[in-house]
């Protein structure tokens, strides 16, 4: 189906922000099949796909209503990125993703997600969780706050920034220093985080 040039994604986004609710319906209908297929290809479950699809558009609506959308002319890639992040969140919450590496540096949280545990491994895993929690408590308050929001509450850096009243770069910096300090504490206490 050919779309008229006056109905580009960016025009529809702009119309929706100005209060035209119908513009969002056109956007959703236009990208529904592609986005649904993309999510389904990752989760292989219709119900979860429906949930992630709906959560994606809830997040899209919230972002547009707040006036925080600035991906001029790149609506679909932006929506796909939101969906992708929600799929990752889903896997992290259900422990189906063995590790989450967002940098090339060692990520101590990657050792926490193992789905098939026998009793011995469960005891070791519980001890690792206890050790990590104790290490987190030794961090400076600002670093601890950001780390807990990111790793345990699954908050984005944008959400952390809004909740703490600091810029996204400051939140990222605090997270980076928290991880650096965690590594130093692991060495200092000679803690072993793998079985």
C-alpha positions as CSV (number, residue, x, y, z in Angstrom):
1,X,0.0,0.0,0.0
2,X,1.5,3.4,-1.0
3,X,1.6,6.1,1.6
4,X,1.2,9.7,0.7
5,X,4.3,11.8,1.5
6,X,2.2,14.1,3.7
7,X,1.7,11.0,6.0
8,X,5.4,10.3,6.7
9,X,6.2,8.9,10.2
10,X,7.7,12.2,11.3
11,X,4.6,14.1,10.2
12,X,2.4,11.6,12.1
13,X,4.6,11.8,15.2
14,X,4.4,15.6,15.0
15,X,0.6,15.5,14.6
16,X,0.3,13.1,17.5
17,X,2.4,15.4,19.8
18,X,0.1,18.3,18.8
19,X,-2.9,16.3,20.1
20,X,-4.1,14.3,17.0
21,X,-4.7,10.8,18.7
22,X,-5.6,9.2,15.3
23,X,-2.1,9.8,14.0
24,X,-0.7,7.3,16.6
25,X,-3.2,4.7,15.4
26,X,-2.0,5.1,11.8
27,X,1.7,4.7,13.0
28,X,0.8,1.6,15.0
29,X,-1.1,0.0,12.2
30,X,1.7,0.9,9.7
31,X,4.5,-0.8,11.8
32,X,2.5,-3.4,13.7
33,X,3.3,-6.4,11.5
34,X,7.0,-5.7,11.3
35,X,7.4,-4.9,15.0
36,X,5.3,-7.9,16.1
37,X,7.4,-10.2,13.8
38,X,10.6,-8.7,15.2
39,X,9.6,-9.3,18.8
40,X,8.2,-12.8,18.1
41,X,11.5,-13.8,16.4
42,X,13.2,-13.1,19.7
43,X,10.8,-14.6,22.3
44,X,9.0,-17.3,20.3
45,X,5.8,-16.9,22.3
46,X,2.7,-15.2,21.2
47,X,1.5,-14.0,24.6
48,X,4.9,-12.6,25.6
49,X,5.1,-11.0,22.1
50,X,1.7,-9.3,22.7
51,X,2.9,-8.1,26.1
52,X,6.2,-6.7,24.8
53,X,4.4,-5.1,21.8
54,X,1.9,-3.3,24.1
55,X,4.7,-2.3,26.6
56,X,6.7,-0.9,23.6
57,X,3.8,1.4,22.6
58,X,3.1,2.4,26.2
59,X,6.7,3.5,26.3
60,X,6.4,5.3,22.9
61,X,3.3,7.1,24.1
62,X,4.9,8.2,27.4
63,X,8.0,9.4,25.6
64,X,6.0,11.4,23.0
65,X,3.7,12.9,25.6
66,X,6.7,14.1,27.7
67,X,8.1,15.7,24.5
68,X,11.3,13.6,24.8
69,X,11.2,12.3,21.2
70,X,14.0,13.6,19.0
71,X,14.7,10.8,16.5
72,X,13.7,13.0,13.5
73,X,12.6,10.8,10.6
74,X,13.8,7.6,12.3
75,X,10.6,6.5,14.0
76,X,10.7,2.8,13.2
77,X,14.4,2.2,14.3
78,X,13.6,4.0,17.5
79,X,10.5,1.9,18.2
80,X,12.5,-1.3,17.4
81,X,15.2,-0.2,19.8
82,X,12.6,0.2,22.6
83,X,11.2,-3.2,21.7
84,X,14.6,-4.8,21.7
85,X,15.4,-3.3,25.2
86,X,12.1,-4.6,26.5
87,X,12.9,-8.1,25.2
88,X,16.2,-8.0,27.0
89,X,14.4,-6.9,30.2
90,X,12.0,-9.8,29.8
91,X,14.9,-12.3,29.5
92,X,16.7,-10.8,32.4
93,X,13.5,-11.0,34.6
94,X,12.9,-14.6,33.6
95,X,16.6,-15.5,33.9
96,X,16.6,-17.0,30.4
97,X,19.5,-14.8,29.3
98,X,22.7,-16.3,30.8
99,X,24.7,-13.0,30.7
100,X,24.2,-9.4,29.9
101,X,27.4,-7.8,28.6
102,X,27.1,-4.2,27.8
103,X,30.9,-3.5,27.7
104,X,34.0,-5.4,26.9
105,X,35.0,-5.1,30.6
106,X,34.2,-7.9,33.0
107,X,30.6,-7.7,34.2
108,X,30.2,-9.2,37.6
109,X,26.4,-9.4,37.1
110,X,26.9,-11.8,34.2
111,X,27.7,-14.6,36.7
112,X,24.3,-14.2,38.4
113,X,22.1,-15.7,35.7
114,X,22.1,-19.5,35.4
115,X,18.8,-21.2,34.9
116,X,19.7,-24.9,35.5
117,X,21.0,-25.1,39.1
118,X,21.4,-28.2,41.2
119,X,21.3,-27.9,45.1
120,X,25.1,-27.3,45.3
121,X,25.1,-24.7,42.6
122,X,22.1,-23.0,44.2
123,X,24.0,-22.7,47.5
124,X,27.0,-21.2,45.7
125,X,24.8,-18.9,43.7
126,X,23.1,-17.7,47.0
127,X,26.6,-17.1,48.5
128,X,27.6,-15.1,45.4
129,X,24.4,-13.0,45.7
130,X,25.2,-12.4,49.4
131,X,28.8,-11.4,48.6
132,X,27.7,-9.1,45.9
133,X,25.1,-7.4,48.1
134,X,27.8,-6.9,50.8
135,X,30.1,-5.4,48.2
136,X,27.4,-3.1,47.0
137,X,26.9,-1.8,50.6
138,X,30.5,-0.7,50.7
139,X,30.1,1.6,47.7
140,X,29.7,5.3,48.0
141,X,25.9,6.1,48.4
142,X,25.6,7.8,44.9
143,X,27.2,4.8,43.1
144,X,25.2,2.3,45.1
145,X,21.9,4.1,44.3
146,X,22.6,4.0,40.5
147,X,23.9,0.4,40.5
148,X,20.8,-0.9,42.5
149,X,18.4,1.0,40.2
150,X,20.1,-0.4,37.0
151,X,20.9,-4.0,38.0
152,X,18.1,-4.8,40.5
153,X,15.2,-2.5,39.4
154,X,15.9,-2.8,35.6
155,X,15.7,1.0,35.2
156,X,17.1,2.7,32.1
157,X,19.8,5.4,32.5
158,X,17.2,7.9,31.4
159,X,14.8,6.7,34.2
160,X,17.7,6.7,36.7
161,X,18.6,10.3,35.6
162,X,14.9,11.4,36.2
163,X,14.7,9.7,39.6
164,X,18.0,11.0,40.9
165,X,17.9,14.5,39.3
166,X,21.3,14.1,37.6
167,X,22.2,14.0,33.9
168,X,22.3,10.7,32.0
169,X,26.1,11.2,31.7
170,X,26.4,11.6,35.5
171,X,24.3,8.4,36.0
172,X,26.5,6.5,33.5
173,X,29.7,7.8,35.2
174,X,28.4,6.7,38.6
175,X,27.6,3.3,37.2
176,X,31.1,3.0,35.7
177,X,32.8,4.0,38.9
178,X,30.5,1.6,40.9
179,X,31.7,-1.3,38.6
180,X,35.3,-0.3,38.9
181,X,35.0,-0.1,42.7
182,X,33.2,-3.4,42.8
183,X,36.2,-5.0,41.0
184,X,38.6,-3.4,43.5
185,X,36.5,-4.7,46.4
186,X,36.4,-8.2,44.9
187,X,40.2,-8.2,44.7
188,X,40.6,-6.7,48.2
189,X,38.3,-9.2,49.8
190,X,39.6,-12.1,47.6
191,X,36.0,-13.0,46.7
192,X,35.5,-15.7,44.1
193,X,32.4,-15.1,42.1
194,X,32.4,-18.3,40.0
195,X,32.0,-21.9,41.1
